[in-house]
Amino acid sequence: MRCRVCSVEGKTGCRAGPCGRKKYASMKGPVKSLSPCPSVRTICAGMDEYSRFVDWDKMDASIQNQDPKELTCTEFQELKQLARQGYWSKNHSLRAKVYHKLIRDIPCRTVTPDANVYRDIVVKIVGKRNSGTLPLPEFVDNNLVPTYCLNAEGIVAVRKIISCIGNQFPDISFCPALPSVVALLLHYSQDEAECFEKVCRILACNDPSKRLIDQTFLAFESSCMTFGDLVNKYCQAAHKLMVAVSEDVLEVYSDWQRWLFGELPMVYIARVFDVFLVEGYKVLYRVALALLKFFHKVRAGQPMESDNIQQDIRTFVRDIAKSVSPEKLLEKAFAIRLFSRKEIQLLQMANEKALQQKGITVKQKRQNVHLAVHAENFKSEIVSVKEMRDIWSWIPERFALCQPLLLFTTLEHGCSLNRFYSHIEGHEPTLLLIKTTAKEVCGAYLSTDWSERRRGGNKLSFFGTGECFVFRLQPEVERYEWVIIKHPELAMAGSERGSHSTQASNATSFSSVPLDPSDRLSPFLAARHFNLPSKTASMFMAGSTECIIIGGGDGQAFYLDADLNHGRTSHCNTFNNQPLCSENFQISVLEVWGFKDTLSV
C-alpha cells in the first residue's frame, strides 16, 4: 500500500508520527494503531527533526520530503532564481535547512541573543503563568497571532517566544509583523530556542543596505506611505477604486503588511518568505502590489461584499486560494517593473523625514485626504473640492499629509511671470492649475522649487525629478507620469546605447550616487540616478523671464508665455502625453498651490 501521509510504499503502513497524527495508515480496513513501516522510517526521519510544532493535518499535502534533498548553490543570482521557482518549497526539511543557512548568514549586531539566552530566560519570563493566555508586548499592536499549521504546543510556544524577544529587544517600539514571523519560523525549527535565535538574528540585522522587519512606528508608517506611493504609480486602476469607495485611502494602505503577515495562508506566506530571505524587503512591496492587482481584477464591476473596503481586501487575501495560486501570485509580483531597491530606499527616507518634521514618530490616528482638503476653507476658481481631492490622491503620500495653500492666482496677483516667481519661490512641491477660455482644466504637479531655474544662469535649463506629472480634468480625467515609470526599459536602453559614449563613461551607477546633500524632500527619482536614452526623457520643468516649459522632447506638455495669457500643449517625450487641452489655448485663470504643514500652524 501507499502511505496516505508520505506517499511511500510500505508493507503494512506508515506511522504518521512526523505528521503529528495519532492514527496510523493501514492497508486494509479502518485506520488503526500499527507499528511504523520500516521502509518509511528512514524517509520520515528528516521530517521528524523539524516537525515538533507542526499539525500535518493542516499542512498542505504537497509539502512532503520530496526531492530535492539538498541545496548546494551559493551564488546570489542562482539562489534568487531557485527561491522564486520554489525549489525548496516541496520539501519541509530542506526548507528548514535553507532558512537556517540564510538567517545564519545575516550580518548582526555583536551582541545578538541566541538559543542559550532563550533557555536561560524563558522560565523567568513565563514563570507559572498559562502560556496560552500570556499577554503580548504592546509593540505587536494587538495584531492577530496566526496559527498557520501549528499544533497546540506550537501555538503556545509563539507567545512564549514573542515575550522573550520583548525582554531582549527594549528598543522595539512597533512591530506588528513579529507574531507572523515567529509562527512561520516555528514550523521550521527543532525547538523554541532555535526559533527564538532565528527571529533575533532577523531583528538584529545591522547591514544598513538590508532592510528586513519594521521595528518602530516611524519605519512602519513610512513603509505604508511608500506602499501608497507605489500603488499610485503601479496600480492606478486599483488606486482609483480605493479613492472612490474609501473615506480614507491611506488607512487602507496601512493594512498592507497585515495582508502578508496575518491574512495570507501558510503556503503563500512561506513562498513569499523564501524569496524575502534572499532578496529582502522589496519583495514584500511586490507581493502586496500583486495582491491589490488581483483584488481589483477579481472584484472589478462587482459590488463590494461590505461597506468596508479594508475588510473586503482582508477577506480576499484570506481566501486567495479560491482565485490565485501561490505560483500565479509570485509571477504577477515579479512581473511588476518596480523601481530599484536604492530608489525605493530614497523614497522611504523622504517619507520618514516628512513624518519626523510633522512630529509623527509614535502611533496616532492618520489624517485622511478628505481632511487635508477641507470643504469649508478650500476655494478655487478652477477646481471643485472633489476634483482637488482626486488630485490630492495622486500626489506623493508625504505631501498628502498637508493642506493645499494658494500661493498665486492670476485673478489676484495679475498676469505676470515675475510675480508668479516671486510668490511661489521657496515652496516645494507646487501644483499648477490652468483653466482655459474654452473651460478646459489641466495642470501639473511639479516636484522642485522654481528657484532652481537660476542654476542655469540666463540660459533656459531643465530641472525637477521623475515625481513630476501632468494631467487634465476637463473634459475627461487623464494623468501622465514620467515615461520611465511605465517604460523602465528606456533607461536600460539608454545604459546600453550610451556605454560607448563619453556621457555614459562619466555617468555614475546608481549604487554609488551619494544622497542629495540639500534639505529638500524630493531626491526620489532624480534623473541622475538613471542612465537615460536622451535628455528629452528628463525635461521636467524649466523657466525664464520669457516663458515656462513643462515636459520636453518633440514638443512640450505646457508652454506658457511671459504674460501668462497664452499657451501651447502637445505630446512630449518626458511624459509621453497627449495634448492636455486645445493645442493653442488662452488662459482664463491660472493658480499655483503649495502644501501647508497642518501641524506647524
C-alpha positions as CSV (number, residue, x, y, z in Angstrom):
1,M,0.0,0.0,0.0
2,R,1.0,3.7,-0.3
3,C,1.1,5.7,2.9
4,R,-1.6,8.4,2.8
5,V,0.9,10.8,4.5
6,C,4.3,10.1,2.9
7,S,3.1,8.6,-0.4
8,V,5.7,5.8,0.1
9,E,5.1,2.1,-0.4
10,G,5.2,0.0,2.7
11,K,4.2,-3.5,3.8
12,T,1.7,-2.6,6.5
13,G,1.5,1.1,6.6
14,C,3.5,4.1,7.8
15,R,3.3,5.5,11.2
16,A,2.3,9.1,10.7
17,G,4.5,10.4,13.5
18,P,6.3,13.1,11.5
19,C,2.9,14.5,10.6
20,G,1.9,14.8,14.3
21,R,-1.0,12.4,13.9
22,K,-2.2,9.9,16.5
23,K,-3.6,7.4,13.9
24,Y,-1.8,5.2,11.5
25,A,-2.3,4.2,7.9
26,S,-3.3,0.7,7.3
27,M,-3.5,-1.4,4.1
28,K,-6.9,-2.8,4.9
29,G,-9.9,-1.7,6.9
30,P,-10.2,1.4,9.0
31,V,-7.2,3.4,10.4
32,K,-5.8,1.6,13.4
33,S,-2.6,1.6,15.5
34,L,0.2,-0.2,13.8
35,S,4.0,-0.2,14.1
36,P,6.0,2.2,11.9
37,C,6.7,0.9,8.4
38,P,10.4,0.0,8.3
39,S,10.6,1.1,4.7
40,V,9.3,4.6,5.6
41,R,11.1,5.1,8.9
42,T,14.2,6.4,7.2
43,I,12.4,8.7,4.8
44,C,10.4,10.3,7.6
45,A,13.5,10.7,9.9
46,G,14.4,14.0,8.2
47,M,10.9,15.4,8.7
48,D,10.8,14.4,12.3
49,E,13.7,16.8,13.0
50,Y,11.5,19.8,12.2
51,S,8.0,18.5,13.0
52,R,7.7,19.1,16.7
53,F,5.3,22.1,16.3
54,V,3.5,21.1,13.0
55,D,0.0,19.8,12.7
56,W,0.3,17.9,9.5
57,D,-3.5,17.6,9.1
58,K,-3.4,21.4,8.4
59,M,-0.3,21.4,6.3
60,D,-0.6,21.4,2.5
61,A,-0.3,17.8,1.3
62,S,2.3,18.8,-1.3
63,I,4.8,19.8,1.3
64,Q,6.5,16.5,1.9
65,N,10.0,15.3,1.9
66,Q,10.2,15.1,-1.8
67,D,13.2,15.8,-4.0
68,P,15.4,17.9,-3.8
69,K,17.0,16.8,-0.6
70,E,19.8,19.4,-0.5
71,L,20.8,22.8,-1.8
72,T,24.4,23.3,-3.0
73,C,24.3,26.7,-4.7
74,T,25.8,29.7,-3.1
75,E,25.7,32.3,-5.9
76,F,23.1,35.0,-5.2
77,Q,21.6,35.1,-8.7
78,E,21.1,31.3,-8.8
79,L,19.7,31.3,-5.2
80,K,17.4,34.1,-6.2
81,Q,16.0,32.1,-9.2
82,L,15.6,29.0,-7.1
83,A,13.8,30.9,-4.4
84,R,11.4,32.4,-6.9
85,Q,10.8,29.0,-8.5
86,G,10.0,27.4,-5.2
87,Y,13.0,24.9,-5.3
88,W,12.8,24.0,-1.6
89,S,9.1,24.6,-1.1
90,K,8.0,21.0,-1.6
91,N,10.5,19.6,1.0
92,H,9.8,20.6,4.6
93,S,13.2,19.5,5.9
94,L,15.1,21.2,3.1
95,R,13.2,24.5,3.6
96,A,14.1,24.4,7.3
97,K,17.8,23.9,6.5
98,V,17.8,26.7,3.9
99,Y,16.1,29.0,6.3
100,H,18.7,28.1,8.9
101,K,21.6,28.9,6.5
102,L,20.1,32.1,5.1
103,I,19.3,33.5,8.6
104,R,22.7,32.4,9.9
105,D,24.4,34.5,7.2
106,I,22.5,37.7,8.1
107,P,25.1,40.2,9.5
108,C,24.0,41.1,13.0
109,R,25.0,43.2,16.0
110,T,27.9,41.9,18.0
111,V,25.6,41.0,20.9
112,T,22.6,39.2,19.5
113,P,20.5,36.9,21.7
114,D,20.9,33.2,20.8
115,A,19.3,29.9,21.7
116,N,21.2,29.7,25.0
117,V,19.8,33.1,26.1
118,Y,16.3,31.8,25.5
119,R,16.9,28.7,27.6
120,D,18.2,31.0,30.4
121,I,15.3,33.5,30.4
122,V,12.2,31.6,29.4
123,V,11.3,30.2,32.8
124,K,11.9,33.6,34.5
125,I,9.7,35.5,32.0
126,V,6.9,33.0,31.5
127,G,7.0,31.6,35.0
128,K,4.0,29.6,36.1
129,R,1.6,31.6,34.0
130,N,-0.6,29.9,31.5
131,S,1.4,30.3,28.3
132,G,-1.7,30.2,26.1
133,T,-3.0,33.4,27.6
134,L,0.3,35.1,28.0
135,P,-0.1,38.8,27.2
136,L,1.9,40.0,24.2
137,P,4.1,43.1,24.3
138,E,2.4,46.3,23.2
139,F,4.7,46.7,20.2
140,V,2.8,43.9,18.3
141,D,-0.2,46.4,18.3
142,N,-2.8,43.7,19.3
143,N,-2.2,42.1,16.0
144,L,-3.6,38.6,15.3
145,V,-1.2,35.8,16.1
146,P,-1.5,33.5,13.1
147,T,-1.6,29.8,13.9
148,Y,-1.0,28.6,10.3
149,C,-0.3,24.9,10.6
150,L,1.0,24.8,14.2
151,N,-0.2,22.2,16.7
152,A,-1.3,23.1,20.2
153,E,2.3,23.1,21.5
154,G,3.4,25.4,18.7
155,I,0.5,27.9,19.3
156,V,1.6,28.2,22.9
157,A,5.2,28.5,22.0
158,V,4.7,31.5,19.8
159,R,3.6,33.6,22.7
160,K,6.5,32.5,24.8
161,I,9.0,33.4,22.1
162,I,7.5,36.8,21.5
163,S,7.5,37.6,25.2
164,C,11.2,36.7,25.4
165,I,12.0,38.8,22.4
166,G,10.3,41.7,24.0
167,N,12.6,41.2,27.0
168,Q,15.7,41.2,24.9
169,F,14.8,44.0,22.5
170,P,13.7,47.0,24.6
171,D,14.3,49.3,21.6
172,I,11.5,47.7,19.6
173,S,8.5,50.1,19.8
174,F,6.3,48.9,17.0
175,C,6.5,45.6,15.2
176,P,3.1,44.2,14.1
177,A,4.6,41.6,11.7
178,L,6.5,39.8,14.5
179,P,3.8,37.3,15.5
180,S,3.5,36.0,11.9
181,V,7.3,35.7,11.5
182,V,7.7,33.8,14.8
183,A,4.8,31.5,13.9
184,L,6.1,30.8,10.4
185,L,9.7,30.1,11.5
186,L,8.5,27.8,14.3
187,H,7.3,25.3,11.6
188,Y,10.9,25.0,10.5
189,S,12.6,24.9,13.9
190,Q,13.7,22.0,16.1
191,D,12.7,23.7,19.3
192,E,11.6,27.1,20.7
193,A,15.2,28.2,21.4
194,E,16.2,27.7,17.7
195,C,13.2,29.7,16.5
196,F,14.0,32.5,19.0
197,E,17.5,32.7,17.7
198,K,16.4,32.9,14.1
199,V,14.0,35.7,14.8
200,C,16.6,37.6,16.9
201,R,19.0,37.5,14.0
202,I,16.5,39.0,11.6
203,L,15.7,41.7,14.2
204,A,19.4,42.4,14.9
205,C,20.5,42.8,11.3
206,N,23.0,45.6,11.1
207,D,23.5,45.9,7.4
208,P,22.3,49.4,6.5
209,S,21.5,48.3,3.0
210,K,19.4,45.3,4.1
211,R,16.0,46.2,5.5
212,L,14.1,43.3,6.9
213,I,11.3,44.0,9.5
214,D,10.0,47.4,10.7
215,Q,10.6,47.8,14.4
216,T,9.4,51.4,15.1
217,F,6.2,53.2,14.2
218,L,8.2,55.7,12.2
219,A,9.6,52.9,10.0
220,F,6.2,51.2,9.8
221,E,4.2,54.3,8.9
222,S,6.8,55.4,6.3
223,S,6.6,52.0,4.7
224,C,2.8,52.4,4.5
225,M,3.3,55.8,2.8
226,T,5.9,54.2,0.4
227,F,3.4,51.5,-0.4
228,G,0.7,54.1,-1.1
229,D,3.2,55.9,-3.5
230,L,3.9,52.6,-5.3
231,V,0.2,51.8,-5.7
232,N,-0.3,55.3,-7.1
233,K,2.3,54.6,-9.8
234,Y,1.9,50.8,-10.5
235,C,-1.7,50.0,-9.7
236,Q,-3.6,53.1,-10.9
237,A,-6.9,51.3,-11.6
238,A,-6.9,49.8,-8.1
239,H,-5.9,53.1,-6.6
240,K,-8.8,54.8,-8.4
241,L,-11.2,52.2,-6.9
242,M,-9.7,52.8,-3.4
243,V,-10.2,56.5,-3.7
244,A,-13.8,56.1,-4.9
245,V,-15.0,53.7,-2.3
246,S,-12.9,54.6,0.8
247,E,-13.2,57.6,3.0
248,D,-9.5,57.2,4.0
249,V,-7.4,55.5,1.3
250,L,-4.3,56.0,3.4
251,E,-5.9,53.8,6.1
252,V,-6.5,51.1,3.5
253,Y,-2.8,51.1,2.5
254,S,-1.7,51.0,6.1
255,D,-3.1,47.4,6.1
256,W,-0.6,46.2,3.5
257,Q,1.7,44.4,6.0
258,R,-1.3,42.7,7.6
259,W,-2.3,41.2,4.2
260,L,1.1,39.5,4.1
261,F,1.8,38.8,7.8
262,G,-1.6,37.8,9.1
263,E,-4.2,37.2,6.4
264,L,-2.2,35.3,3.7
265,P,-2.5,31.5,4.1
266,M,0.6,29.4,5.2
267,V,1.5,28.0,1.8
268,Y,1.5,31.5,0.3
269,I,3.4,33.4,3.0
270,A,6.0,30.6,3.1
271,R,6.7,31.0,-0.6
272,V,6.9,34.8,-0.1
273,F,9.3,34.3,2.9
274,D,11.5,32.0,0.8
275,V,12.2,34.9,-1.6
276,F,12.2,37.6,1.2
277,L,15.1,36.0,3.0
278,V,17.1,36.1,-0.3
279,E,16.1,39.4,-1.8
280,G,14.9,41.5,1.1
281,Y,12.1,44.0,1.9
282,K,11.3,44.9,-1.8
283,V,9.7,41.5,-2.2
284,L,7.1,42.5,0.3
285,Y,6.1,45.5,-1.7
286,R,5.9,43.5,-4.9
287,V,3.6,40.8,-3.4
288,A,1.3,43.4,-1.7
289,L,1.0,45.2,-5.1
290,A,0.2,41.9,-6.8
291,L,-2.5,41.2,-4.2
292,L,-4.1,44.6,-4.8
293,K,-4.0,44.0,-8.6
294,F,-5.7,40.6,-8.2
295,F,-8.2,42.0,-5.8
296,H,-9.1,44.7,-8.3
297,K,-9.3,42.2,-11.2
298,V,-11.5,39.7,-9.3
299,R,-13.8,42.3,-7.9
300,A,-13.9,44.7,-10.9
301,G,-17.5,45.5,-11.7
302,Q,-18.8,43.6,-8.7
303,P,-20.4,45.2,-5.7
304,M,-18.3,45.3,-2.5
305,E,-19.1,42.5,-0.1
306,S,-19.4,45.0,2.7
307,D,-19.3,48.8,3.1
308,N,-15.7,48.4,4.3
309,I,-13.1,48.1,1.6
310,Q,-10.4,47.4,4.2
311,Q,-12.3,44.3,5.4
312,D,-13.1,43.2,1.8
313,I,-9.4,43.1,0.9
314,R,-8.6,41.2,4.1
315,T,-11.2,38.6,3.3
316,F,-10.0,38.3,-0.3
317,V,-6.4,37.7,0.9
318,R,-7.5,35.2,3.5
319,D,-9.4,33.3,0.8
320,I,-7.0,33.9,-2.0
321,A,-6.7,30.1,-2.8
322,K,-10.2,30.4,-4.4
323,S,-8.8,32.6,-7.2
324,V,-5.0,32.7,-7.3
325,S,-2.3,30.1,-6.8
326,P,1.0,30.9,-5.0
327,E,2.8,30.5,-8.3
328,K,0.5,33.0,-10.0
329,L,0.8,35.4,-7.2
330,L,4.6,35.4,-7.3
331,E,4.5,35.5,-11.1
332,K,2.4,38.7,-11.0
333,A,4.6,40.2,-8.3
334,F,7.8,39.8,-10.3
335,A,6.2,41.0,-13.5
336,I,5.9,44.4,-11.9
337,R,8.8,46.6,-13.2
338,L,9.4,48.2,-9.8
339,F,12.0,50.9,-9.0
340,S,15.4,49.8,-7.9
341,R,16.0,48.9,-4.2
342,K,18.1,52.1,-3.8
343,E,15.4,54.3,-5.4
344,I,12.8,52.8,-3.0
345,Q,15.1,53.4,-0.1
346,L,15.3,57.1,-1.1
347,L,11.5,57.3,-1.2
348,Q,11.3,55.6,2.2
349,M,13.8,58.1,3.7
350,A,11.9,61.0,2.3
351,N,8.7,59.7,3.9
352,E,10.4,59.1,7.2
353,K,11.8,62.7,7.1
354,A,8.3,64.1,6.3
355,L,6.8,62.2,9.3
356,Q,9.6,63.4,11.6
357,Q,9.1,67.0,10.6
358,K,5.5,66.7,11.5
359,G,6.3,65.0,14.8
360,I,4.7,61.7,13.8
361,T,7.0,59.2,15.4
362,V,4.6,57.3,17.6
363,K,1.3,55.7,16.8
364,Q,-1.5,58.2,16.3
365,K,-4.6,58.5,14.1
366,R,-3.9,59.0,10.4
367,Q,-5.2,62.1,8.7
368,N,-7.1,61.2,5.6
369,V,-7.1,63.1,2.3
370,H,-10.7,64.3,2.8
371,L,-9.5,66.2,5.9
372,A,-6.5,67.6,4.0
373,V,-8.8,69.3,1.5
374,H,-11.5,70.9,3.8
375,A,-14.7,71.8,2.0
376,E,-15.2,74.7,4.5
377,N,-12.0,76.5,3.8
378,F,-10.9,75.4,0.3
379,K,-11.8,77.8,-2.6
380,S,-10.6,77.6,-6.1
381,E,-11.8,79.3,-9.3
382,I,-10.6,76.3,-11.3
383,V,-11.4,73.0,-9.5
384,S,-14.1,71.8,-7.1
385,V,-13.4,70.2,-3.7
386,K,-14.0,66.8,-5.2
387,E,-11.6,67.4,-8.1
388,M,-8.9,68.7,-5.7
389,R,-9.3,65.6,-3.5
390,D,-8.8,63.5,-6.7
391,I,-5.6,65.4,-7.4
392,W,-4.5,65.0,-3.8
393,S,-4.9,61.3,-4.2
394,W,-2.2,61.4,-7.0
395,I,0.5,63.3,-5.1
396,P,3.2,61.5,-3.0
397,E,2.0,60.4,0.3
398,R,4.4,62.6,2.3
399,F,2.7,65.7,0.9
400,A,-0.8,64.3,1.1
401,L,-0.3,64.9,4.9
402,C,-0.5,68.6,4.1
403,Q,-3.4,71.0,3.3
404,P,-3.4,72.9,0.0
405,L,-2.2,76.5,0.3
406,L,-3.0,79.0,-2.5
407,L,0.3,80.7,-3.5
408,F,-0.6,82.5,-6.7
409,T,-3.6,83.3,-8.8
410,T,-3.8,85.5,-11.9
411,L,-7.2,86.8,-10.6
412,E,-5.5,88.4,-7.6
413,H,-1.8,88.7,-8.5
414,G,-2.1,89.6,-12.2
415,C,-0.7,88.0,-15.3
416,S,3.0,88.4,-14.8
417,L,5.6,85.8,-14.8
418,N,7.8,87.8,-12.5
419,R,5.0,88.0,-9.9
420,F,4.4,84.3,-10.5
421,Y,8.0,83.5,-9.5
422,S,8.1,86.0,-6.5
423,H,5.0,84.3,-4.9
424,I,6.0,80.6,-5.4
425,E,9.8,80.5,-5.0
426,G,10.7,78.8,-1.7
427,H,7.9,76.3,-2.0
428,E,8.4,72.7,-2.9
429,P,6.5,71.0,-4.4
430,T,3.8,73.0,-6.2
431,L,0.6,72.3,-8.1
432,L,-0.1,74.3,-11.2
433,L,-3.8,74.5,-12.3
434,I,-5.0,76.1,-15.6
435,K,-8.5,76.9,-16.8
436,T,-8.7,77.9,-20.5
437,T,-11.2,80.3,-22.0
438,A,-12.8,77.1,-23.6
439,K,-13.4,75.9,-20.0
440,E,-10.8,73.1,-20.2
441,V,-9.0,72.3,-17.0
442,C,-5.5,70.9,-16.8
443,G,-2.3,71.2,-14.8
444,A,0.9,69.8,-13.5
445,Y,2.4,68.5,-10.2
446,L,6.0,70.0,-10.0
447,S,8.4,68.4,-7.6
448,T,11.1,71.1,-7.3
449,D,11.4,74.7,-6.2
450,W,11.2,77.1,-9.1
451,S,14.2,79.0,-7.8
452,E,16.3,76.1,-9.2
453,R,15.9,77.7,-12.6
454,R,18.6,80.2,-11.7
455,R,21.3,77.5,-11.7
456,G,21.4,77.7,-15.4
457,G,22.1,81.5,-15.3
458,N,20.4,83.3,-18.2
459,K,20.2,80.1,-20.1
460,L,16.9,78.2,-20.1
461,S,17.7,74.8,-18.5
462,F,15.5,71.9,-17.2
463,F,15.4,70.7,-13.6
464,G,13.0,68.7,-11.4
465,T,12.5,64.9,-10.7
466,G,10.6,62.0,-12.0
467,E,7.8,62.6,-9.5
468,C,6.5,65.4,-11.7
469,F,3.4,64.6,-13.7
470,V,0.9,66.4,-15.9
471,F,-2.9,65.9,-16.1
472,R,-6.2,67.1,-17.5
473,L,-9.5,67.2,-15.6
474,Q,-11.9,68.6,-18.2
475,P,-13.3,67.4,-20.5
476,E,-12.1,64.0,-19.2
477,V,-9.6,62.9,-16.5
478,E,-6.2,61.7,-17.6
479,R,-2.8,61.7,-15.8
480,Y,0.6,61.3,-17.5
481,E,3.6,60.4,-15.3
482,W,7.3,60.3,-16.2
483,V,7.7,58.0,-19.2
484,I,10.4,55.9,-17.3
485,I,7.9,54.8,-14.7
486,K,5.8,52.8,-17.2
487,H,8.7,52.1,-19.5
488,P,11.8,51.4,-17.3
489,E,13.3,49.6,-20.3
490,L,14.0,53.0,-21.8
491,A,16.5,53.7,-19.0
492,M,18.1,50.3,-19.7
493,A,18.3,51.1,-23.4
494,G,20.0,54.3,-22.5
495,S,22.5,52.5,-20.5
496,E,23.4,50.1,-23.3
497,R,23.3,52.7,-26.0
498,G,25.5,55.1,-24.0
499,S,28.0,52.6,-22.9
500,H,30.3,53.6,-25.7
501,S,29.9,57.3,-25.3
502,T,31.7,59.9,-23.2
503,Q,28.5,60.7,-21.5
504,A,28.0,57.2,-20.3
505,S,31.6,56.7,-19.3
506,N,31.3,59.7,-17.0
507,A,28.0,58.6,-15.6
508,T,27.8,57.2,-12.2
509,S,25.9,54.0,-11.4
510,F,23.0,54.5,-9.0
511,S,24.6,52.5,-6.2
512,S,27.5,54.9,-5.9
513,V,25.4,58.1,-6.2
514,P,25.5,60.0,-2.8
515,L,22.3,61.2,-1.4
516,D,21.4,64.8,-2.2
517,P,23.1,66.9,0.5
518,S,20.3,69.5,0.3
519,D,17.5,69.5,2.8
520,R,14.7,69.0,0.3
521,L,12.2,66.1,0.4
522,S,12.4,65.3,-3.3
523,P,15.6,63.3,-4.0
524,F,13.5,60.4,-5.2
525,L,13.5,59.7,-8.9
526,A,16.3,62.3,-9.6
527,A,17.2,62.0,-13.3
528,R,20.9,61.5,-12.4
529,H,20.0,58.1,-10.9
530,F,19.1,56.7,-14.3
531,N,21.0,56.1,-17.5
532,L,18.6,57.8,-19.8
533,P,18.5,57.5,-23.6
534,S,18.5,61.2,-24.1
535,K,18.0,64.5,-22.3
536,T,14.4,64.7,-23.5
537,A,13.5,61.9,-21.1
538,S,14.2,64.3,-18.2
539,M,12.9,67.7,-19.3
540,F,10.6,68.1,-16.3
541,M,10.4,71.8,-15.8
542,A,12.2,75.0,-17.0
543,G,11.6,78.7,-16.6
544,S,12.9,82.1,-17.6
545,T,11.7,85.6,-17.7
546,E,10.1,84.9,-21.1
547,C,8.3,81.6,-20.6
548,I,7.6,78.4,-18.6
549,I,8.1,75.0,-20.1
550,I,6.9,71.7,-18.6
551,G,7.9,68.5,-20.4
552,G,10.1,68.4,-23.5
553,G,11.3,66.4,-26.5
554,D,9.4,66.5,-29.7
555,G,7.1,69.1,-28.2
556,Q,6.1,70.4,-24.8
557,A,3.4,69.3,-22.4
558,F,3.0,73.0,-21.5
559,Y,4.5,76.2,-22.8
560,L,3.2,79.4,-21.1
561,D,4.2,82.9,-22.2
562,A,5.6,85.7,-20.1
563,D,2.2,87.3,-19.7
564,L,0.6,84.1,-18.5
565,N,-2.0,84.8,-21.1
566,H,-1.4,82.3,-23.9
567,G,0.0,78.8,-24.0
568,R,0.6,75.7,-26.1
569,T,0.3,71.9,-25.4
570,S,1.4,68.9,-27.3
571,H,2.9,65.4,-27.0
572,C,6.3,65.3,-25.3
573,N,8.8,62.6,-24.7
574,T,9.2,63.3,-21.0
575,F,5.6,62.3,-20.1
576,N,4.5,60.6,-23.3
577,N,1.3,62.6,-23.1
578,Q,-1.4,63.6,-25.4
579,P,-2.2,67.4,-25.7
580,L,-3.8,68.4,-22.4
581,C,-6.3,70.8,-23.9
582,S,-6.6,72.7,-27.1
583,E,-3.1,72.8,-28.6
584,N,-3.1,76.6,-28.7
585,F,-5.1,78.0,-25.8
586,Q,-5.8,81.2,-23.9
587,I,-5.6,81.2,-20.1
588,S,-8.7,82.2,-18.3
589,V,-7.4,81.6,-14.7
590,L,-4.0,80.2,-13.5
591,E,-3.4,79.1,-9.9
592,V,-0.4,77.7,-8.1
593,W,-1.0,75.7,-4.9
594,G,1.6,74.8,-2.2
595,F,1.5,72.3,0.6
596,K,0.7,73.6,4.1
597,D,2.1,71.7,7.1
598,T,-1.1,71.5,9.2
599,L,0.9,70.6,12.4
600,S,3.1,73.7,12.2
601,V,0.3,76.2,12.2
